[in-house]
Every structure is written in C-alpha cells, then in structure tokens.
Amino acid sequence: MLTESLVDRHQWWRIADPAWANPVDPTFAQQRGGRWNAPGSHATLYLNEDIVTARMNMELFSAAWPYEPQDLRPEHAPVLVGVTLPRSQIVADAHTPEGLTGLGLPLTYPLDAGNKTVPHDVCQAAGGAVHQAEFRGVRCRSVTSPLGEGRELAWFPATARSKATIQITRSFADWFWA
C-alpha cells in the first residue's frame, strides 16, 4: 500500500443539503456505507479536493433528477462546505499507478477492464484494509471522470474527537455556476 501525506490546511469541499444539522458528520457514511467503507464499518467523510471535482459530482448526482439544477429554489439547493482536516494526515494513494497496484485496483480506475465503474465492494475491501492499517483515508481519482481527472478523499477520522473544521459555506449559485 502506497501512502502520502495530505497538505496541511488544504481546503476540501463537501456538497451538503442546507438542512443538514452537521454537514461534516462522518457517521452517516459509517451507517450506510459508501464507495470506500462498507455499511456499519467505520466513520468516513467523503470530500472533493477542489471545486471542479465537486461540480462533476453534482452533475452526476443531479443527472437522475426530473428537473435541472437551475430549477432548484435557493433554500433547497445544495451548498458547498469548505473544510480543513487535522494536521499530519497519512492516507492511501488510489490515483497513481503504484498506489492503485498496491491497493489491488486496476490501473484504469475508476473503470475496470470491462470499461465499467469498479464496484463498491472492491473499493470497500481496499478501504477496509487502509482503515485496518490505521491510515486516515483514501485519496483517489474521482469516480465521476472515466479519464481519472479530479481527486476525492474518503477521510477516516482517527477518533470520535477528530473533526473536519468548517471554514466556509458557499451557496449553490456561488459555487456551481461560478
């Protein structure tokens, strides 16, 4: 497993429903699971490395809606929450050829040899191994881009006291259309 240190004080981005009481609560993904953690496994906070990646994720998410993002009322539109993480976070690399090989993922990730998205159970097994090795998450190619552009982070807090700190919250009109 190839690891890397996250840049301290980097601002990560989370798409959030404005009605959420705590948009950086990692226990929701702990309960329901996600790409890098199985349901009921460990706390995980899913983040975008930059605003462009957040936009790609929003476009993918909203593609199944019966309406367009511009049809949303401002009070119901997703906000973008900028956060920083505790310092000195060591995570698994799931974006370079060496990192992908070390996690047992195809070099074509996020696609497999059949040109389909690598299934959640494969990524969850890799994420479980990363968590078991006590690393703080997986920095990966964005699954929203078959060409591997954009980076995402599945962050595994060290303890219940480890928190992502909200730095800024941007309205939908401010981040999606800008």
PEGI-V156372 format. One record per residue. RES is the residue in one small letter. OMEGA is omega in whole degrees, -180 to 180 (* if undefined). Layout:
{{RES | OMEGA} {RES | OMEGA}}
This chain:
{{m | 178} {l | -180} {t | 176} {e | 177} {s | 175} {l | 177} {v | 178} {d | 176} {r | 175} {h | 177} {q | 177} {w | -174} {w | 179} {r | 173} {i | -175} {a | 172} {d | -179} {p | 180} {a | -179} {w | 178} {a | -179} {n | -176} {p | 179} {v | 177} {d | -177} {p | -176} {t | 177} {f | 179} {a | 177} {q | -179} {q | -173} {r | -177} {g | -180} {g | -178} {r | -173} {w | 175} {n | 180} {a | 177} {p | 178} {g | -175} {s | -175} {h | -180} {a | -179} {t | 175} {l | -178} {y | -174} {l | 175} {n | -178} {e | -179} {d | -177} {i | 178} {v | 179} {t | 177} {a | 178} {r | 178} {m | 179} {n | 180} {m | 179} {e | 178} {l | -179} {f | -175} {s | -179} {a | -179} {a | -180} {w | 176} {p | -180} {y | -179} {e | 178} {p | -179} {q | 178} {d | -179} {l | 172} {r | -176} {p | -178} {e | 179} {h | -178} {a | 179} {p | 175} {v | 176} {l | -177} {v | 176} {g | -177} {v | 168} {t | -179} {l | 174} {p | -178} {r | 173} {s | 179} {q | 178} {i | -176} {v | 176} {a | 178} {d | 174} {a | 179} {h | 176} {t | 178} {p | -179} {e | 180} {g | 179} {l | 178} {t | -179} {g | 179} {l | -180} {g | 179} {l | 180} {p | 178} {l | 180} {t | -179} {y | 21} {p | 178} {l | 177} {d | -177} {a | 179} {g | 179} {n | 176} {k | 179} {t | 177} {v | -176} {p | 179} {h | -175} {d | 177} {v | 179} {c | 179} {q | 177} {a | 178} {a | 178} {g | 177} {g | 178} {a | 178} {v | 179} {h | 179} {q | 178} {a | 176} {e | 170} {f | -169} {r | 175} {g | -178} {v | 173} {r | -170} {c | 170} {r | 179} {s | 178} {v | 180} {t | -178} {s | 180} {p | 179} {l | 176} {g | 177} {e | 179} {g | 178} {r | 176} {e | 177} {l | 168} {a | -175} {w | 179} {f | 179} {p | -178} {a | 180} {t | 177} {a | 179} {r | 177} {s | -175} {k | 167} {a | -178} {t | 179} {i | 179} {q | -176} {i | 172} {t | -177} {r | 178} {s | -180} {f | -179} {a | -178} {d | -176} {w | -174} {f | -176} {w | -175} {a | *}}
